[in-house]
Amino acid sequence: MATLKEPVKIFIIQSLACRDTPQEVADLVKQEFDLILDRSQVALYDPTKRRGKNLSKKYVQLFEKTREDFDAGLIDIPIANKFYRLKEIQKMYDDSGKNKVAKQKLLKLAHQETDGRTIRQEHTGKDGADLEIKIIREFID
């Protein structure tokens, strides 16, 4: 096993802390850093597993801090969380292969998630009177 540079180690630890599987992290490292790792080498950087028991203290602290921040961002219903939805959209995009129609729809969906706006249409006026259909854009934090 090759010795990994600091940025790669940090990337692996943070990805594992965000509850990615070792295989998913190995695939991400290949994409991001063009390094081929097997999942057993990635598992060495997970202090919650037996293989990661010898991880240095600074990396354990980084893992715990990242996991805490990640879990604080999640709520009981994960699909209601923007970060969870974007992560799932990314997985679907990666799995769509050469299906350009699916990729286009997923890109549009990701754009809608990150755009910060919603589109609402009003169909009736005061007391149920007819009203022209208007598109109202609201910015949401």
The 8 nearest C-alpha neighbors of each residue, nearest first, counted from 0:
[[1, 2, 40, 36, 3, 37, 35, 39],
 [0, 2, 3, 36, 4, 40, 34, 35],
 [3, 1, 0, 4, 5, 8, 7, 40],
 [2, 4, 1, 7, 8, 5, 6, 0],
 [3, 5, 7, 6, 8, 2, 9, 1],
 [4, 6, 8, 7, 9, 3, 10, 2],
 [7, 5, 9, 8, 4, 10, 3, 11],
 [8, 6, 10, 9, 5, 4, 11, 3],
 [9, 7, 5, 11, 10, 6, 12, 3],
 [8, 10, 12, 6, 11, 7, 13, 5],
 [9, 11, 7, 13, 8, 12, 14, 6],
 [12, 10, 8, 14, 9, 13, 15, 7],
 [13, 11, 9, 15, 14, 10, 44, 62],
 [12, 14, 16, 10, 15, 11, 9, 65],
 [13, 15, 17, 11, 16, 12, 19, 10],
 [16, 14, 19, 18, 12, 17, 13, 11],
 [15, 17, 66, 13, 18, 14, 62, 65],
 [16, 18, 14, 15, 19, 66, 69, 13],
 [19, 17, 15, 16, 20, 14, 66, 69],
 [20, 18, 15, 17, 14, 23, 24, 21],
 [19, 21, 23, 22, 24, 18, 15, 14],
 [22, 20, 38, 24, 23, 41, 42, 25],
 [21, 23, 25, 38, 24, 20, 26, 37],
 [24, 22, 26, 20, 25, 21, 19, 27],
 [23, 25, 27, 21, 26, 22, 28, 20],
 [26, 24, 22, 28, 27, 23, 36, 38],
 [25, 27, 29, 23, 24, 28, 22, 30],
 [26, 28, 24, 30, 29, 25, 31, 23],
 [29, 27, 31, 25, 30, 32, 26, 24],
 [28, 30, 33, 34, 26, 27, 35, 32],
 [31, 29, 27, 28, 33, 32, 26, 34],
 [30, 32, 28, 29, 27, 33, 34, 26],
 [33, 31, 34, 28, 29, 30, 7, 27],
 [32, 34, 29, 30, 31, 28, 35, 27],
 [35, 33, 29, 32, 28, 36, 30, 31],
 [34, 36, 29, 33, 37, 25, 28, 26],
 [37, 35, 25, 34, 40, 38, 41, 29],
 [36, 38, 39, 40, 25, 41, 35, 22],
 [37, 39, 21, 41, 22, 40, 25, 42],
 [38, 40, 42, 41, 37, 43, 21, 36],
 [41, 39, 42, 38, 43, 37, 36, 0],
 [40, 42, 38, 43, 39, 21, 44, 25],
 [41, 43, 39, 44, 40, 45, 21, 38],
 [44, 42, 51, 50, 41, 40, 45, 39],
 [43, 45, 42, 51, 12, 41, 46, 54],
 [44, 46, 51, 42, 47, 43, 48, 15],
 [47, 45, 51, 48, 52, 44, 59, 54],
 [46, 48, 45, 51, 49, 52, 50, 44],
 [49, 47, 46, 51, 50, 45, 52, 42],
 [48, 50, 51, 52, 47, 46, 45, 43],
 [49, 51, 43, 48, 52, 42, 45, 53],
 [52, 50, 43, 46, 45, 44, 48, 49],
 [51, 53, 46, 49, 54, 50, 48, 47],
 [54, 52, 51, 55, 50, 46, 43, 49],
 [53, 55, 51, 52, 44, 46, 59, 58],
 [56, 54, 58, 57, 59, 53, 52, 60],
 [55, 57, 59, 58, 60, 54, 61, 53],
 [58, 56, 60, 59, 55, 61, 54, 62],
 [59, 57, 61, 60, 56, 55, 62, 54],
 [58, 60, 56, 62, 61, 57, 63, 46],
 [59, 61, 63, 57, 58, 62, 64, 56],
 [62, 60, 58, 64, 59, 63, 65, 57],
 [61, 63, 59, 65, 60, 16, 64, 12],
 [62, 64, 60, 66, 65, 61, 67, 59],
 [65, 63, 67, 61, 66, 62, 60, 68],
 [64, 66, 68, 62, 67, 63, 16, 69],
 [67, 65, 16, 69, 63, 68, 64, 70],
 [68, 66, 64, 70, 65, 69, 71, 63],
 [69, 67, 71, 65, 66, 70, 64, 72],
 [70, 68, 66, 72, 71, 67, 17, 65],
 [69, 71, 73, 67, 72, 68, 66, 74],
 [72, 70, 68, 69, 73, 67, 74, 66],
 [73, 71, 69, 70, 68, 74, 80, 82],
 [74, 72, 70, 71, 77, 80, 69, 75],
 [73, 75, 76, 77, 72, 80, 71, 79],
 [76, 74, 77, 73, 79, 78, 80, 70],
 [75, 77, 74, 78, 79, 80, 73, 83],
 [78, 76, 79, 80, 74, 75, 83, 73],
 [79, 77, 80, 76, 84, 83, 81, 74],
 [80, 78, 77, 76, 81, 84, 74, 83],
 [81, 79, 77, 78, 83, 82, 73, 84],
 [80, 82, 84, 83, 85, 79, 112, 78],
 [83, 81, 85, 84, 80, 86, 72, 73],
 [82, 84, 86, 80, 85, 81, 77, 87],
 [85, 83, 87, 81, 86, 82, 78, 88],
 [86, 84, 88, 82, 87, 83, 89, 81],
 [85, 87, 89, 83, 84, 88, 82, 90],
 [86, 88, 90, 84, 89, 85, 83, 91],
 [89, 87, 85, 91, 90, 86, 92, 84],
 [88, 90, 92, 86, 87, 91, 85, 93],
 [91, 89, 87, 93, 92, 88, 94, 86],
 [92, 90, 94, 88, 89, 93, 95, 87],
 [93, 91, 89, 95, 90, 94, 102, 88],
 [92, 94, 90, 91, 95, 89, 96, 88],
 [93, 95, 91, 92, 96, 90, 89, 97],
 [96, 94, 92, 93, 98, 91, 97, 102],
 [97, 95, 94, 98, 93, 92, 99, 102],
 [96, 98, 99, 95, 102, 101, 100, 94],
 [99, 97, 101, 100, 96, 95, 102, 103],
 [98, 100, 102, 101, 97, 103, 95, 96],
 [99, 101, 103, 102, 98, 104, 105, 97],
 [100, 102, 104, 103, 99, 98, 105, 95],
 [103, 101, 99, 105, 100, 104, 92, 106],
 [102, 104, 106, 100, 101, 105, 99, 107],
 [105, 103, 107, 101, 106, 102, 108, 100],
 [104, 106, 108, 102, 107, 103, 109, 101],
 [107, 105, 109, 103, 108, 104, 102, 110],
 [106, 108, 110, 104, 105, 109, 111, 103],
 [107, 109, 105, 111, 110, 106, 104, 112],
 [110, 108, 112, 106, 111, 107, 105, 113],
 [111, 109, 107, 113, 108, 112, 114, 106],
 [110, 112, 108, 114, 109, 113, 107, 115],
 [113, 111, 109, 110, 114, 108, 115, 81],
 [112, 114, 110, 111, 115, 109, 116, 81],
 [115, 113, 111, 116, 110, 112, 117, 109],
 [116, 114, 139, 113, 138, 140, 112, 117],
 [117, 115, 138, 137, 114, 139, 136, 118],
 [116, 118, 137, 136, 119, 115, 138, 139],
 [117, 119, 136, 135, 134, 120, 116, 137],
 [120, 118, 135, 134, 117, 121, 136, 137],
 [119, 121, 134, 133, 122, 135, 132, 118],
 [120, 122, 123, 132, 133, 119, 134, 124],
 [121, 123, 132, 130, 120, 124, 131, 129],
 [124, 122, 130, 129, 127, 128, 121, 125],
 [123, 125, 128, 130, 127, 129, 126, 122],
 [124, 126, 127, 128, 123, 129, 130, 122],
 [127, 125, 128, 124, 123, 129, 130, 122],
 [126, 128, 123, 124, 125, 129, 130, 122],
 [129, 127, 124, 126, 123, 125, 130, 122],
 [130, 128, 123, 124, 127, 131, 122, 125],
 [131, 129, 123, 124, 122, 132, 128, 121],
 [132, 130, 133, 129, 122, 123, 121, 124],
 [131, 133, 122, 121, 130, 120, 134, 123],
 [134, 132, 120, 131, 121, 135, 122, 119],
 [133, 135, 120, 119, 118, 136, 132, 121],
 [134, 136, 119, 118, 133, 120, 137, 121],
 [137, 135, 118, 117, 116, 134, 138, 119],
 [136, 138, 116, 117, 139, 135, 118, 119],
 [139, 137, 116, 115, 136, 140, 117, 114],
 [138, 140, 115, 116, 137, 117, 114, 136],
 [139, 138, 115, 116, 137, 114, 113, 117]]
